[in-house]
């Protein structure tokens, strides 16, 4: 069975109550339940959320060393973090970048992703389904 790590960055612990007009009413716990249901026997999932850049760096490094695929919503660090980018490229982790919202339809500072060039692909704008699509992409690859 494949092992997949689902990582969420800063402020994503607030999903469900945070700007619901943009991010909807689904919580991170709901997303975890949906992913576990969808994965079924196909993958063993682990989950992590942190508001701290360094903790995300460490988890990505570990996933890369262990050959574990990563579904990553890096939140605002997507747009700022050279450290996350280096963790992905340096560890060789297979990472799919996801976003709940369509970042390209929002403020211009959200249009640039520092991590996208070192990710396997990017899925944005489908709400909680973004995570499920990333799961399917990892399992297909
Ligand atoms: C987000 C988009 C980011 O621009 C933002 O900083 C977030 C959430 C999303 O899932 O739509 O925290 O990654």
Boltz pocket constraint, residues with backbone or C-beta under 6 A from the ligand:
constraints:
  - pocket:
      binder: B
      contacts: [[A, 10], [A, 11], [A, 12], [A, 73], [A, 74], [A, 75], [A, 76], [A, 77], [A, 78], [A, 98], [A, 99], [A, 100], [A, 101], [A, 102], [A, 103], [A, 110]]
      max_distance: 6.0
